[in-house]
Amino acid sequence: MRTLTTLGVLIAAVIIWAALPGEPGPYPRIALICAAAAGLASLAQLALTGVPLADRPISSIPERIFERLLIGIRTIPWAEILIVAVLALEVHHAARAWHTGVLGVALLGYLFAVHLAETTARLTVLRPQLPLLAAGIGLLALAVAAAAVPTLPSGSTSAIVRIVAIAAAIVAGVLVVPVWLHSQRER
């Protein structure tokens, strides 16, 4: 129950972050409705994982409807639908790289939370992937900084941002290559 509550708060935060500031028009409203429905269905999918399906040859119409609904909730990829809807919401905003970067980190956290809830694994399962996660978040920060470079005034500030971006790319490569080589040797 605590996991579902935490995941519900994370889903609400991601949808609100992507929806604000609101844009007028039908497309953002449709994306918001789809994101909210997918978020609720994602929570329902996780809550109903332990509910068994009736294995009777003859069942009543309400039981068959419930079984079909349960199968639909369990098989549709609600997490992916939520991500697409949230990204559709984000597209309708003015270009703000930092806003999209924070949304990217929040969506990554959401995907990990869903994965951990589905598999009932502990957070320590992700320890071998920490260098890759750090590299991915570093590259996300690099992308946000690169998007902000054209808005900076020319001169020393712009040069410093470019040097930091190059250093971040090098650090990300240094973190990823050993992990990748180790995974290639194990195959």
C-alpha positions as CSV (number, residue, x, y, z in Angstrom):
1,M,0.0,0.0,0.0
2,R,2.9,2.4,0.8
3,T,4.4,1.7,-2.6
4,L,1.1,2.4,-4.4
5,T,0.7,5.7,-2.4
6,T,4.3,6.8,-3.2
7,L,3.8,5.8,-6.9
8,G,0.5,7.7,-7.0
9,V,2.2,10.9,-5.6
10,L,4.9,10.5,-8.2
11,I,2.4,10.1,-11.0
12,A,0.5,13.1,-9.9
13,A,3.7,15.2,-9.6
14,V,4.8,14.2,-13.1
15,I,1.4,15.0,-14.7
16,I,1.1,18.3,-12.9
17,W,4.7,19.2,-13.8
18,A,4.1,18.5,-17.5
19,A,0.7,20.2,-17.5
20,L,1.8,23.5,-15.9
21,P,1.7,26.2,-17.2
22,G,-1.5,25.1,-18.9
23,E,-2.0,25.8,-22.6
24,P,-5.5,26.5,-24.0
25,G,-6.9,24.2,-26.6
26,P,-8.2,20.8,-27.1
27,Y,-5.0,18.9,-27.6
28,P,-3.4,19.7,-24.2
29,R,-6.8,18.8,-22.5
30,I,-6.9,15.4,-24.3
31,A,-3.3,14.7,-23.4
32,L,-4.0,15.6,-19.8
33,I,-7.1,13.3,-19.7
34,C,-5.1,10.5,-21.3
35,A,-2.2,11.0,-18.8
36,A,-4.6,11.0,-15.8
37,A,-6.4,7.9,-17.0
38,A,-3.2,6.1,-17.8
39,G,-1.8,7.0,-14.3
40,L,-4.9,5.7,-12.6
41,A,-4.8,2.5,-14.7
42,S,-1.1,2.1,-14.0
43,L,-1.9,2.2,-10.3
44,A,-4.8,-0.2,-10.7
45,Q,-2.6,-2.6,-12.7
46,L,-0.1,-2.7,-9.8
47,A,-2.9,-3.1,-7.2
48,L,-4.5,-6.0,-9.1
49,T,-1.4,-8.1,-9.8
50,G,-2.3,-10.5,-7.0
51,V,-6.0,-10.9,-7.9
52,P,-6.5,-14.4,-9.4
53,L,-8.7,-15.0,-12.4
54,A,-11.6,-17.3,-11.9
55,D,-10.9,-20.6,-13.6
56,R,-14.5,-21.9,-14.0
57,P,-16.0,-23.1,-17.3
58,I,-19.3,-21.5,-16.5
59,S,-19.5,-18.0,-15.1
60,S,-22.0,-15.3,-14.9
61,I,-22.0,-12.2,-17.1
62,P,-20.7,-9.9,-14.4
63,E,-17.9,-12.3,-13.6
64,R,-16.9,-12.5,-17.3
65,I,-17.0,-8.7,-17.6
66,F,-14.8,-8.4,-14.5
67,E,-12.4,-11.0,-15.9
68,R,-12.1,-9.2,-19.2
69,L,-11.6,-5.9,-17.5
70,L,-8.9,-7.4,-15.3
71,I,-7.2,-8.9,-18.3
72,G,-7.3,-5.6,-20.1
73,I,-5.9,-3.7,-17.1
74,R,-3.1,-6.2,-16.7
75,T,-2.1,-6.4,-20.4
76,I,-2.2,-2.8,-21.6
77,P,1.2,-1.0,-21.1
78,W,-0.2,1.8,-19.0
79,A,3.3,3.2,-18.0
80,E,4.2,3.7,-21.6
81,I,0.9,5.4,-22.4
82,L,1.4,7.7,-19.4
83,I,4.9,8.7,-20.7
84,V,3.6,9.4,-24.2
85,A,0.7,11.5,-22.8
86,V,3.0,13.4,-20.5
87,L,5.5,14.1,-23.3
88,A,2.6,15.3,-25.4
89,L,1.7,17.7,-22.6
90,E,5.3,18.9,-22.5
91,V,5.4,19.6,-26.2
92,H,2.7,22.2,-25.9
93,H,4.8,24.5,-23.7
94,A,7.3,27.1,-24.7
95,A,10.8,25.7,-25.0
96,R,12.3,25.6,-21.5
97,A,15.1,23.1,-21.3
98,W,15.4,22.9,-17.6
99,H,11.7,22.1,-17.3
100,T,12.0,19.2,-19.7
101,G,15.2,18.0,-18.0
102,V,13.4,17.8,-14.6
103,L,10.5,16.0,-16.3
104,G,13.0,13.5,-17.8
105,V,14.5,12.7,-14.4
106,A,11.0,12.4,-12.9
107,L,9.9,10.0,-15.7
108,L,13.0,8.0,-15.1
109,G,12.2,7.7,-11.5
110,Y,8.6,6.7,-12.3
111,L,9.8,4.0,-14.6
112,F,12.1,2.6,-12.0
113,A,9.4,2.8,-9.3
114,V,7.0,0.9,-11.6
115,H,9.6,-1.7,-12.4
116,L,10.5,-2.2,-8.7
117,A,6.8,-2.4,-7.8
118,E,6.1,-5.0,-10.5
119,T,9.0,-7.2,-9.6
120,T,8.8,-6.6,-5.9
121,A,12.5,-6.1,-6.0
122,R,14.5,-3.9,-3.6
123,L,16.3,-0.7,-4.7
124,T,19.7,-2.5,-4.3
125,V,18.9,-4.4,-7.6
126,L,19.8,-1.2,-9.4
127,R,23.3,-1.0,-7.9
128,P,25.1,-2.5,-10.9
129,Q,23.4,0.0,-13.2
130,L,24.4,3.1,-11.1
131,P,27.2,4.1,-13.5
132,L,24.9,3.9,-16.5
133,L,22.2,5.8,-14.6
134,A,24.7,8.5,-13.6
135,A,25.9,8.7,-17.2
136,G,22.3,9.1,-18.4
137,I,21.5,11.8,-16.0
138,G,24.8,13.5,-16.8
139,L,23.9,13.4,-20.5
140,L,20.5,14.8,-19.7
141,A,22.1,17.7,-17.8
142,L,24.5,18.1,-20.8
143,A,21.5,18.3,-23.1
144,V,19.8,20.9,-20.9
145,A,23.0,22.9,-20.8
146,A,23.5,22.6,-24.6
147,A,19.9,23.9,-25.1
148,A,20.7,26.8,-22.9
149,V,23.9,27.8,-24.7
150,P,22.3,29.9,-27.4
151,T,20.5,32.0,-24.8
152,L,23.7,32.8,-23.0
153,P,25.6,36.0,-23.8
154,S,28.7,35.5,-25.8
155,G,32.0,35.7,-24.0
156,S,33.5,33.8,-21.0
157,T,30.2,32.5,-19.6
158,S,29.4,30.7,-22.9
159,A,32.9,29.3,-23.1
160,I,32.7,28.0,-19.5
161,V,29.4,26.2,-20.2
162,R,30.9,24.6,-23.3
163,I,33.9,23.4,-21.4
164,V,31.7,22.0,-18.7
165,A,29.5,20.3,-21.3
166,I,32.6,18.7,-22.9
167,A,33.9,17.5,-19.5
168,A,30.5,16.0,-18.7
169,A,30.4,14.1,-22.0
170,I,33.9,12.7,-21.2
171,V,32.9,11.7,-17.7
172,A,29.8,10.0,-19.0
173,G,31.9,8.1,-21.5
174,V,34.4,7.1,-18.8
175,L,31.5,5.8,-16.6
176,V,29.8,3.9,-19.4
177,V,32.7,2.2,-21.2
178,P,33.9,0.0,-18.3
179,V,30.4,-1.2,-17.5
180,W,29.8,-1.9,-21.2
181,L,33.1,-3.8,-21.5
182,H,32.3,-5.8,-18.4
183,S,28.9,-6.8,-19.8
184,Q,30.4,-7.8,-23.1
185,R,32.9,-10.1,-21.3
186,E,30.1,-11.9,-19.4
187,R,28.3,-12.8,-22.6
